[in-house]
């Protein structure tokens, strides 16, 4: 039922509110339309009334039935708005239908639109709110700066005669060649997803100019100005031929075909909290599974071509119903109603989880830069969104993600680096759980969590190293048409060696295959060092080379001693592999007389990048491993220092796989200040009581391992069998220390695991005693804290504990 507004004590500012609800801008420049706005109550029609109307932004209040007296119900009286409400229903007022007025007091408004304001972006439309006139603006791609569209002649805001505002004048469109493709473009400009055409002045003849004739759209255009047509104002038509449209939104909910959607709380009309009108009630969307694909569908419904997702009530918490949860769009749907989701109203959320979007008519302008690297092609990845720089969390970060970033920067290849490899950033962490296929042109098209929804700290900032050629996959050898690539590895720097000869890829047999052969292959691929490996899966096709014997100085494997091409006695189970490195691992040190001497080189094997792996050292030109007896972070730091890093964390029990051959070192006992393992106390070279199941491993860092930003606490797990378990150590006053298990229970575990990026955890069922200072005792958390620092606890360093009481946990 329609009704009219009444003017008894209308001393607030409702004119601006109603003009805004009807999609007029709240800033006046040019007045071109007047109407009596009618709130939708149900389906039949009756009129509303007003007195003492007040002028406010976007509209002039008109009282005393300035536009004539209505009939029927007077719905509202004593309306008192502030002027910033988005709906008159939010204003102070009497109860619906409660008044002491007559229709001679019916209220009206004179709405105005700021032409400069309306040119900036499409409006946000709700298909169940605008009854008599519908307005849209779209930037023009032609010489005509902008186009404003309205539908006139129907009491349904989704249908009417098409009118265009051009050269400060409203005019119509002739129906010559007018069809559904043309209607579809008009309707999309108005925020609908589809439309059908009407001809013959079906919504009454207009007056004034007939601006367009012979319009011919394909149906995919964003604006009517992109379609072919006669020149503006050139026509042989009469107003009895005025074109019209009937608009709608394709919906998976037939009972609600005109699904209304709006954005609330943003600082522009193109951003805000997503609200949906369902069963005549506005409600929000829960952010579970909410990502850019969902945002893209919402933004398409609102007439935009692009969008990005935000969660955790970035645009403020809504109220009332939460209509949708677990929305999982592909991005190609016409309506959010078409997406997989829970049933309407079924959710386990609160309004602190309300979903939001930021829409745009153009691709979201995300800029990329690399910070903290050795050169312009390497560094921490930082994004600029809306003028603000932020980082990316390394959860799920891999070479496919790096490849997309590097291509955005003009490179052709790249590798991903984790653990704040080039230092910790500051500000927001924009993205987390990035999962690119590798062929995307922009990181915004990769699967990922909603923007600004990370549970990481800056110690997990993602980094890349970019390359201007396909250095890691295919590289031609010098003065040759022979190329090599690596296949079957879990990173670009390791894998089965494949060689391209005579137009076909094939493998190399591992007979006589050693580190000198690997060094040549790795140099062909742009690395400076490499080691031989036989651990990758079998290849297919020809086996091109066998009995390769390089000196290590050759520029191409072609130059090495070998059998002739294709001559071999091998199977693919003998395919040769390599593990390449970006830096030379050769050191000359002054050995002590207290242990192993003559360590020539060190390397990391078996990790997913060159910062982590099983430690191997070369003595007497033979590679061997290090036993993990007494192996700790101080030993790892010295070994990492040999490799050009600043510090390291030690791991035991062959975490990155068992080695083969010699076990060169055992019982290492470094102070942590040495520059080589040769300077540490240890057993003599080759003297040990270990097996390769005890091979030592480590993680290296370019800075103090996982050192936090000043003023924040950081924790790490040490001594576990996997990276998600171990003794909890906390960083304070420049020093790592342990935590006593007094009062430690599940609430403290949840907080600690949350700091490490996990959701839950348990106590570890074994003791991993640490060394040095015990920083915390009697920690008592509620479980909601984001850091152990926020929990109740004893003063730093105050305790009565032994290291046998050090907390050890496993996170999940």
C-alpha positions in Angstrom: 0.0 0.0 0.0 1.3 3.5 -0.9 0.8 6.4 1.5 1.9 10.0 1.9 4.0 11.9 4.5 2.2 14.2 6.9 3.4 17.6 8.2 2.3 18.1 11.8 5.6 18.6 13.6 8.0 18.0 10.7 10.7 20.2 12.4 13.6 17.9 11.5 15.3 17.5 8.1 13.4 14.9 6.2 13.7 16.4 2.7 17.4 15.4 2.3 16.6 12.0 3.6 13.8 11.2 1.2 15.8 12.7 -1.8 18.7 10.5 -0.8 16.5 7.4 -0.5 15.1 8.1 -3.9 18.8 8.2 -5.2 19.2 11.9 -5.5 22.5 13.4 -4.3 22.6 15.3 -1.0 24.5 18.2 -2.6 22.6 20.8 -4.6 23.8 22.3 -7.8 21.1 21.9 -10.4 17.4 21.2 -9.7 15.8 19.2 -12.4 13.1 17.0 -10.9 10.3 17.3 -8.3 8.2 14.5 -7.0 6.4 13.2 -3.9 8.4 10.3 -2.7 6.3 7.4 -1.6 7.5 4.7 0.9 6.6 1.2 -0.1 4.3 -0.5 2.4 2.5 -3.2 0.4 1.0 -3.6 -3.1 -2.1 -1.4 -3.4 -2.0 2.4 -3.5 -3.1 5.2 -1.2 -1.5 8.6 -0.3 0.7 10.4 3.3 0.7 14.3 4.9 3.2 17.1 6.5 3.5 20.7 8.1 6.5 22.9 9.0 8.8 21.3 6.4 12.5 22.1 6.8 15.1 22.6 4.1 18.1 20.4 4.3 20.8 18.9 2.0 19.6 17.6 -1.2 16.0 18.8 -1.1 13.6 21.6 -0.4 10.7 20.7 1.9 7.3 21.6 0.6 4.3 21.6 3.0 0.5 22.3 2.8 -0.1 19.9 -0.1 2.1 22.0 -2.4 1.8 19.2 -5.0 -1.8 18.5 -4.3 -3.7 16.5 -1.7 -3.4 12.8 -1.6 -6.1 10.3 -0.7 -6.3 7.2 1.5 -4.0 6.5 4.5 -1.7 9.1 6.0 1.1 7.0 7.1 3.6 9.3 8.8 3.4 12.4 11.1 5.8 14.3 13.4 8.8 13.2 11.2 12.0 14.7 12.7 15.2 13.7 10.8 18.8 14.8 11.3 19.4 14.7 7.6 22.1 12.0 7.6 19.8 9.0 7.8 19.7 6.7 4.8 16.0 6.0 5.1 13.1 8.0 6.5 12.3 4.9 8.6 15.4 5.7 10.7 14.1 9.2 11.6 12.2 10.1 14.8 8.4 10.0 14.1 5.0 8.9 15.3 4.0 5.2 14.9 3.0 4.3 11.4 -0.6 5.5 10.7 -0.7 7.6 13.9 -1.5 11.3 13.1 -3.9 14.2 13.6 -3.7 15.6 10.1 -5.8 16.0 6.9 -4.7 15.6 3.3 -4.4 19.4 2.9 -1.2 19.0 5.0 0.4 16.4 2.7 4.1 16.9 2.6 6.2 17.1 -0.6 9.8 17.6 -1.6 11.7 19.2 -4.4 14.8 17.0 -5.0 18.0 18.2 -6.6 21.0 16.4 -8.1 24.6 17.7 -8.1 25.8 17.1 -11.6 29.5 17.1 -10.5 28.8 14.7 -7.7 26.7 12.3 -9.8 29.4 12.0 -12.5 31.9 10.4 -10.1 30.4 6.9 -9.8 27.3 4.9 -10.3 24.6 5.2 -7.6 23.7 2.5 -5.3 20.2 1.3 -6.2 17.6 -0.8 -4.4 15.0 -2.2 -6.6 12.2 -2.1 -4.0 12.6 1.5 -2.9 12.3 3.8 -5.9 8.7 3.9 -7.2 8.1 6.8 -9.6 11.5 7.7 -11.1 14.8 5.8 -11.3 18.1 7.6 -12.0 21.6 6.4 -12.9 24.8 8.0 -14.1 27.6 6.3 -16.1 30.8 7.9 -17.2 30.8 8.2 -21.0 33.5 6.7 -23.2 32.5 9.2 -26.0 32.9 12.9 -26.3 29.8 13.4 -24.1 31.2 13.8 -20.6 28.5 11.8 -18.7 25.0 10.5 -19.1 22.2 10.5 -16.5 19.3 8.1 -17.0 15.8 8.0 -15.5 12.7 5.9 -16.0 9.5 7.9 -16.1 5.8 7.2 -16.5 5.4 4.2 -14.2 4.8 3.8 -10.5 7.2 0.9 -10.6 10.9 2.0 -10.3 12.0 -0.9 -12.4 10.1 0.2 -15.6 9.3 3.3 -17.6 10.1 5.6 -20.4 13.8 6.0 -20.9 14.9 9.6 -20.5 18.5 10.9 -20.8 19.9 14.1 -19.3 22.2 15.8 -21.8 23.2 19.4 -22.3 21.3 20.4 -19.2 18.0 19.0 -20.7 16.0 15.8 -20.3 15.1 14.0 -23.5 13.9 10.7 -24.8 15.1 7.8 -27.0 13.4 6.8 -30.2 12.3 3.2 -30.5 13.7 2.6 -34.0 15.7 -0.7 -33.7 15.1 -0.6 -30.0 15.4 -4.2 -28.6 16.2 -6.2 -25.5 20.0 -5.7 -25.9 19.5 -2.0 -25.7 17.2 -2.4 -22.7 19.7 -4.7 -21.0 22.3 -1.9 -21.1 19.9 0.7 -19.8 18.9 -1.6 -16.9 22.4 -2.4 -16.0 23.2 1.4 -15.8 20.3 1.5 -13.3 21.7 -1.3 -11.1 19.6 -4.2 -12.5 21.0 -7.3 -14.2 18.6 -7.7 -17.0 15.8 -5.9 -18.9 13.3 -6.1 -21.8 12.4 -3.4 -24.3 9.0 -1.7 -24.9 8.2 0.5 -27.9 5.5 2.8 -29.2 5.5 5.1 -26.3 4.2 2.4 -24.0 4.9 4.6 -20.9 3.4 7.7 -22.4 5.0 10.3 -24.7 7.7 12.5 -23.3 8.4 16.1 -24.3 11.3 18.2 -25.4 14.3 16.7 -27.2 14.6 13.2 -28.6 18.3 12.7 -27.9 19.0 9.3 -29.5 17.7 7.3 -32.4 18.7 4.0 -34.2 20.4 2.8 -31.0 22.1 -0.6 -31.5 23.8 -2.3 -28.5 25.3 -5.7 -28.3 24.0 -6.0 -24.7 27.5 -6.1 -23.1 28.1 -2.4 -22.9 28.4 -0.6 -19.6 26.7 2.6 -20.9 24.3 3.5 -23.6 27.0 5.9 -24.9 29.1 2.9 -25.9 26.4 1.7 -28.3 26.1 2.7 -32.0 23.4 5.3 -32.7 22.6 8.3 -34.8 24.3 11.5 -33.8 22.9 13.1 -30.6 19.7 15.0 -31.3 19.5 13.7 -34.9 16.2 11.9 -35.4 13.0 11.6 -37.5 10.9 10.4 -34.7 7.9 11.7 -32.7 7.4 11.2 -28.9 4.8 8.6 -29.7 7.8 6.4 -30.5 9.6 6.9 -27.2 11.4 3.8 -26.0 10.9 2.2 -22.7 12.3 -0.7 -20.6 11.2 -3.2 -18.0 14.1 -4.1 -15.7 14.7 -6.9 -13.3 17.3 -9.0 -11.5 17.8 -12.7 -12.4 17.3 -14.5 -9.1 17.5 -18.0 -7.9 14.6 -17.1 -5.6 11.5 -16.8 -7.7 9.4 -15.6 -4.8 11.7 -12.6 -4.5 12.7 -11.8 -8.2 13.6 -8.2 -7.4 16.3 -8.8 -4.8 17.2 -5.4 -3.4 20.8 -4.8 -2.3 22.5 -1.7 -0.9 25.9 -0.6 0.6 25.9 1.1 4.0 28.5 2.8 6.1 31.2 3.4 3.4 32.7 6.8 2.8 31.6 6.6 -0.9 28.5 5.2 -2.6 30.6 2.4 -4.0 31.7 0.9 -0.8 30.1 -0.3 2.4 28.5 -3.1 4.4 26.4 -5.3 2.2 22.7 -5.3 3.1 19.9 -7.3 1.3 16.2 -6.7 1.4 14.5 -10.1 1.8 10.9 -10.5 2.9 10.6 -6.7 3.0 13.3 -6.5 5.7 16.9 -5.3 5.4 19.6 -7.6 6.7 23.3 -8.3 6.4 25.6 -11.0 5.0 28.0 -13.0 7.2 31.7 -13.0 6.2 32.2 -16.8 6.4 33.9 -17.8 3.0 33.4 -14.2 1.8 36.0 -13.3 -0.8 36.5 -11.2 -4.0 34.3 -13.6 -6.1 31.3 -12.8 -3.8 32.2 -9.1 -3.9 32.3 -9.2 -7.7 28.7 -10.5 -7.9 27.4 -7.9 -5.5 29.1 -5.1 -7.3 27.8 -6.4 -10.7 24.3 -6.3 -9.2 24.9 -2.6 -8.3 26.1 -1.7 -11.8 29.8 -1.9 -11.2 32.3 -4.1 -13.1 34.8 -4.9 -10.3 34.8 -5.3 -6.5 36.9 -6.5 -3.6 35.8 -8.1 -0.4 36.2 -7.0 3.2 35.0 -8.8 6.4 34.9 -8.4 10.2 32.4 -5.4 9.9 35.0 -3.1 8.3 32.1 -0.7 7.5 30.5 -1.0 10.9 28.1 -3.5 12.4 24.6 -3.8 11.0 21.5 -4.7 13.0 18.5 -6.9 12.6 18.6 -10.1 10.5 21.7 -11.8 9.1 20.2 -13.1 5.9 23.1 -15.0 4.3 26.0 -17.1 5.4 28.6 -19.3 3.7 28.2 -17.5 0.4 30.5 -19.1 -2.1 30.2 -17.5 -5.6 32.3 -18.2 -8.6 32.1 -14.6 -9.6 30.1 -15.1 -12.8 26.6 -15.2 -11.2 24.0 -12.5 -12.1 22.8 -12.3 -8.5 24.0 -13.3 -5.1 20.9 -15.4 -4.9 22.4 -17.6 -7.5 25.5 -18.5 -5.5 25.9 -21.5 -3.2 25.0 -20.5 0.3 23.1 -21.4 3.4 19.3 -21.1 3.4 18.0 -17.6 4.0 18.4 -16.6 7.6 20.4 -19.7 8.5 23.8 -18.7 10.1 26.1 -19.0 13.1 27.3 -15.4 13.0 27.0 -12.1 14.8 27.1 -8.6 13.3 30.8 -8.2 14.1 31.2 -10.6 11.1 29.2 -8.5 8.6 30.6 -8.6 5.0 31.5 -5.5 3.0 32.6 -4.6 -0.5 34.5 -1.9 -2.3 33.1 -1.6 -5.9 34.6 0.1 -8.9 33.8 0.7 -12.6 37.4 0.0 -13.4 39.9 -2.7 -12.3 40.7 -2.2 -8.6 43.8 0.0 -8.7 46.3 -2.0 -6.7 49.9 -1.0 -7.0 52.9 -3.2 -6.1 56.4 -2.5 -4.9 59.3 -4.6 -3.5 61.0 -3.3 -0.3 64.2 -4.3 1.5 65.7 -6.5 -1.2 69.3 -6.5 -2.5 68.1 -5.0 -5.8 65.0 -3.8 -7.6 64.0 -7.3 -8.5 63.7 -8.7 -5.0 62.1 -7.7 -1.7 59.1 -7.8 0.6 55.9 -7.5 -1.4 53.9 -4.4 -0.5 50.5 -3.4 -2.0 49.0 0.0 -2.2 45.2 0.1 -1.8 43.3 3.4 -1.6 46.6 5.3 -0.9 47.8 3.0 1.9 50.7 0.6 1.7 50.5 -2.9 3.4 51.9 -6.4 3.1 50.9 -10.0 2.3 51.0 -12.8 4.8 53.1 -15.8 3.7 50.4 -18.4 4.6 50.2 -20.6 1.5 52.7 -18.3 -0.3 54.5 -20.2 -3.1 56.1 -19.7 -6.5 52.8 -19.4 -8.4 52.0 -16.4 -6.2 55.4 -14.9 -6.8 55.1 -15.4 -10.5 51.9 -13.3 -10.6 53.6 -10.5 -8.5 56.7 -10.5 -10.7 54.7 -10.4 -13.9 52.8 -7.3 -12.5 56.2 -5.7 -12.1 57.4 -6.5 -15.6 59.4 -9.6 -14.9 58.7 -13.0 -16.4 59.4 -15.3 -13.5 59.9 -15.4 -9.8 60.2 -17.5 -6.6 58.3 -17.0 -3.3 60.1 -16.4 0.0 58.5 -16.6 3.4 59.2 -15.8 7.1 59.7 -12.1 6.6 62.7 -12.9 4.4 63.4 -9.2 3.6 62.3 -7.9 6.9 59.1 -7.1 8.6 56.8 -4.4 7.1 54.5 -2.1 9.0 50.9 -1.1 8.7 48.1 -3.3 7.4 48.5 -6.9 6.3 46.1 -6.7 3.3 46.1 -10.3 2.1 46.4 -13.8 3.5 46.1 -17.4 2.1 46.8 -16.2 -1.4 46.5 -19.1 -3.8 47.3 -18.2 -7.4 47.2 -20.6 -10.3 50.1 -18.6 -11.8 48.4 -17.4 -15.0 46.6 -14.5 -13.4 47.4 -11.0 -14.7 46.8 -9.4 -11.3 46.9 -10.7 -7.7 43.4 -9.4 -7.2 42.2 -12.3 -9.5 43.9 -15.0 -7.3 41.9 -16.9 -4.7 42.5 -15.5 -1.3 40.8 -14.5 1.9 38.9 -11.2 2.1 41.1 -8.1 2.3 42.5 -7.1 5.7 41.3 -10.4 7.3 44.8 -11.9 8.1 45.7 -13.5 11.4 49.4 -13.0 10.8 52.0 -10.7 12.1 54.7 -8.9 10.1 57.2 -11.6 10.9 55.3 -13.6 8.2 55.4 -11.0 5.5 55.7 -12.6 2.0 58.6 -11.7 -0.3 59.7 -12.5 -3.9 62.8 -12.7 -6.0 62.0 -11.9 -9.6 63.8 -12.7 -12.9 63.8 -11.1 -16.3 64.0 -14.4 -18.0 62.7 -17.9 -17.3 65.9 -18.6 -15.4 64.3 -21.4 -13.3 62.7 -23.3 -16.1 64.3 -22.9 -19.5 67.6 -21.1 -20.3 69.6 -21.6 -23.5 73.2 -22.5 -23.1 75.9 -20.3 -24.5 76.4 -20.6 -28.3 74.0 -23.6 -28.4 70.3 -24.4 -29.0 70.4 -26.8 -26.0 68.2 -25.7 -23.0 67.7 -27.2 -19.6 64.8 -27.1 -17.1 64.0 -28.6 -13.7 60.8 -30.7 -13.3 59.2 -32.6 -10.5 60.5 -30.6 -7.5 58.6 -28.6 -4.9 60.4 -25.4 -5.8 61.9 -23.8 -8.9 65.4 -24.4 -7.7 65.3 -28.2 -7.4 64.1 -31.0 -9.6 64.8 -33.6 -12.2 67.1 -32.3 -15.0 65.5 -32.2 -18.4 67.4 -31.1 -21.5 66.0 -30.0 -24.9 67.7 -31.4 -27.9 66.7 -31.9 -31.5 63.2 -30.4 -30.7 62.4 -32.8 -27.9 62.7 -32.8 -24.1 64.5 -35.7 -22.4 66.4 -36.6 -19.2 70.0 -37.3 -18.1 71.1 -40.6 -16.6 72.7 -40.4 -13.2 75.7 -42.6 -14.0 78.8 -40.6 -12.7 76.4 -37.8 -11.8 77.9 -35.6 -9.1 78.0 -32.0 -7.7 80.3 -30.7 -10.4 77.7 -31.7 -13.1 75.0 -30.2 -11.0 76.9 -26.9 -10.7 77.1 -26.6 -14.5 73.3 -27.2 -14.9 72.5 -24.7 -12.1 74.7 -22.1 -13.7 72.9 -22.6 -17.0 69.7 -21.8 -15.1 71.0 -18.6 -13.5 72.2 -20.0 -10.2 75.7 -19.9 -8.9 75.9 -23.2 -7.1 74.2 -26.6 -7.0 74.4 -30.2 -5.7 73.5 -33.5 -7.3 70.3 -35.3 -6.3 68.6 -38.5 -7.3 65.4 -38.1 -5.3 62.9 -36.8 -7.9 60.3 -38.8 -9.7 61.1 -40.5 -13.0 60.7 -38.6 -16.3 59.5 -39.8 -19.7 60.7 -39.6 -23.3 64.3 -40.0 -24.5 67.3 -40.2 -22.1 69.6 -37.8 -23.9 72.8 -38.0 -21.9 74.8 -40.5 -19.9 78.2 -40.7 -18.2 78.4 -36.9 -17.8 81.7 -35.8 -16.2 82.0 -32.0 -15.8 84.8 -30.1 -14.2 82.3 -27.5 -12.9 83.7 -24.6 -14.8 81.9 -25.3 -18.1 79.3 -22.9 -19.4 77.1 -25.6 -20.8 76.6 -29.3 -20.1 77.3 -29.8 -23.8 80.9 -28.9 -23.1 81.4 -31.7 -20.5 82.8 -35.2 -21.2 79.8 -37.5 -21.9 78.4 -40.2 -24.2 77.1 -39.1 -27.5 73.5 -37.9 -27.6 71.0 -40.7 -27.0 73.6 -43.3 -26.1 72.9 -44.9 -22.7 72.2 -48.1 -20.8 69.8 -46.5 -18.3 66.1 -46.4 -17.4 64.1 -43.4 -16.1 64.5 -44.7 -12.5 68.1 -43.3 -12.9 67.1 -39.8 -14.0 69.5 -37.2 -12.6 68.4 -34.2 -10.5 69.9 -31.1 -8.9 69.3 -28.7 -6.0 70.4 -25.2 -7.0 71.4 -22.2 -4.8 71.5 -18.5 -5.4 74.7 -17.8 -3.4 78.1 -19.3 -3.3 78.7 -21.5 -0.2 82.5 -21.3 -0.1 84.3 -20.1 3.0 87.9 -19.9 4.2 87.9 -19.8 8.0 90.5 -20.1 10.7 89.8 -23.4 12.3 90.2 -24.0 16.0 92.2 -26.9 17.3 89.2 -28.1 19.3 87.3 -30.1 16.7 86.7 -30.5 13.0 88.9 -28.6 10.7 88.9 -27.9 7.0 85.2 -27.3 6.4 85.2 -26.1 2.8 81.6 -25.4 2.1 78.1 -25.7 3.7 74.7 -26.1 2.1 71.0 -26.8 2.8 69.3 -29.7 1.3 65.7 -30.9 1.2 63.9 -27.7 2.1 61.2 -25.9 0.0 63.5 -22.9 -0.4 67.1 -22.0 0.1 66.6 -20.8 3.7 65.8 -24.1 5.2 66.9 -27.7 5.0 69.3 -30.4 6.2 72.8 -29.1 6.9 75.6 -30.6 4.9 79.3 -29.6 5.0 82.1 -30.4 2.7 85.4 -31.7 4.1 88.2 -33.1 1.9 86.0 -32.5 -1.1 83.3 -34.9 0.2 79.8 -33.8 1.3 78.4 -35.1 4.6 75.9 -34.4 7.3 76.0 -33.1 10.9 74.7 -35.2 13.9 72.1 -33.5 16.0 73.7 -34.4 19.4 73.7 -31.1 21.4 72.5 -29.3 18.2 70.7 -26.0 19.2 70.0 -22.5 17.9 73.5 -21.3 18.6 75.0 -24.0 16.3 72.4 -23.2 13.7 73.1 -19.5 13.9 76.8 -20.1 13.2 76.0 -22.5 10.3 73.6 -19.9 8.9 76.2 -17.2 9.2 78.5 -19.4 7.0 75.7 -19.3 4.4 75.4 -15.5 4.5 72.5 -15.2 6.9 72.2 -13.4 10.2 70.8 -16.1 12.4 69.0 -19.5 12.5 66.9 -22.0 14.4 68.1 -25.6 14.8 65.9 -28.7 14.2 66.7 -32.3 15.1 65.7 -35.8 14.0 66.3 -35.4 10.2 63.3 -33.1 9.8 64.2 -32.4 6.2 65.1 -36.0 5.4 68.0 -38.3 6.0 71.2 -37.7 4.2 73.6 -40.4 2.9 77.4 -41.0 3.1 79.6 -39.4 5.7 78.4 -37.9 9.0 81.2 -35.3 9.4 80.4 -33.6 12.7 79.0 -34.5 16.1 78.7 -33.0 19.6 78.9 -29.4 18.2 79.0 -26.8 21.0 79.1 -23.3 19.5 78.8 -20.1 21.6 76.9 -18.5 18.7 79.5 -15.8 18.0 81.7 -17.9 15.7 81.8 -17.3 11.9 82.3 -20.9 11.0 81.5 -24.3 12.5 85.3 -25.0 12.3 85.7 -22.6 15.2 83.2 -24.5 17.5 84.0 -27.2 19.9 83.1 -30.6 18.4 84.3 -34.2 17.9 87.0 -34.7 15.3 85.8 -34.8 11.7 84.1 -38.1 11.0 84.0 -39.2 14.6 80.5 -39.8 15.8 78.0 -42.4 17.2 75.0 -41.3 15.1 72.8 -42.5 12.2 71.4 -40.3 9.5 68.1 -40.3 11.4 69.8 -37.8 13.6 70.9 -35.4 10.8 70.7 -31.8 11.9 68.6 -29.2 10.1 68.0 -25.5 10.4 66.0 -22.5 9.2 68.0 -19.4 8.4 67.1 -15.7 8.6 68.6 -12.5 7.2 67.8 -10.9 10.6 67.4 -12.1 14.2 65.2 -15.1 13.8 61.5 -14.1 13.9 62.6 -10.9 15.8 59.4 -8.9 16.3 58.8 -5.3 15.6 59.9 -3.1 18.5 57.1 -2.9 21.2 55.4 -6.1 20.3 55.9 -9.6 21.6 56.7 -12.5 19.3 56.8 -16.2 20.0 58.3 -19.3 18.3 58.2 -23.1 18.7 61.5 -24.9 19.2 62.6 -28.5 19.3 59.5 -30.1 17.9 59.3 -32.8 15.2 57.3 -30.4 13.0 57.0 -26.6 12.6 53.7 -26.5 14.4 55.0 -28.0 17.7 57.7 -27.4 20.2 58.8 -25.4 23.3 57.2 -22.0 23.4 59.8 -19.2 23.5 59.0 -15.5 23.7 61.1 -12.5 22.6 61.6 -9.7 25.2 64.3 -7.1 25.6 66.3 -8.4 22.7 66.4 -12.0 24.0 64.5 -15.2 23.6 63.4 -17.0 26.7 60.9 -19.7 27.8 57.6 -19.8 29.7 56.9 -21.7 32.9 53.9 -24.1 32.8 52.5 -22.8 36.1 48.7 -22.3 35.5 49.1 -23.0 31.8 46.0 -24.6 30.2 43.9 -24.5 27.1 43.2 -20.8 27.2 46.8 -19.9 27.1 47.4 -22.5 24.4 44.7 -20.9 22.2 46.3 -17.5 22.6 49.8 -18.8 21.8 48.6 -20.7 18.8 46.7 -17.7 17.6 49.9 -15.7 17.7 51.5 -18.3 15.4 48.6 -18.3 12.9 46.8 -21.4 14.2 43.3 -21.7 15.5 43.7 -24.3 18.3 46.2 -26.5 20.0 47.1 -28.9 22.8 49.9 -29.5 25.3 52.8 -31.6 23.9 53.1 -34.9 25.8 56.9 -34.6 26.2 59.4 -32.2 27.9 61.6 -30.0 25.7 63.7 -28.1 28.2 65.3 -24.9 27.0 68.3 -22.9 28.2 68.8 -19.3 29.3 66.2 -17.0 30.8 62.7 -18.0 31.8 60.6 -14.9 30.9 57.1 -15.7 32.1 55.3 -17.6 34.8 51.7 -17.8 36.1 50.3 -16.8 32.7 46.5 -16.5 33.0 44.5 -15.7 29.8 40.8 -15.5 29.1 41.4 -17.0 25.6 40.3 -13.9 23.7 43.6 -12.1 23.8 45.7 -11.7 20.6 49.0 -11.8 22.5 50.3 -13.4 25.7 51.4 -9.9 26.6 47.7 -9.0 27.2 47.2 -11.9 29.7 47.7 -11.7 33.5 51.1 -12.9 34.4 54.1 -12.5 36.8 56.5 -9.7 36.0 59.0 -10.5 33.2 61.8 -12.8 34.5 60.1 -13.4 37.9 59.5 -17.1 38.5 60.5 -20.1 40.7 60.6 -22.6 37.8 63.2 -24.9 36.2 63.5 -25.5 32.5 61.9 -29.0 33.0 58.7 -26.9 33.4 59.1 -25.1 30.1 55.8 -25.0 28.2 55.6 -27.1 25.0 52.6 -27.2 22.7 51.3 -28.4 19.4 49.2 -26.1 17.3 46.6 -27.0 14.7 
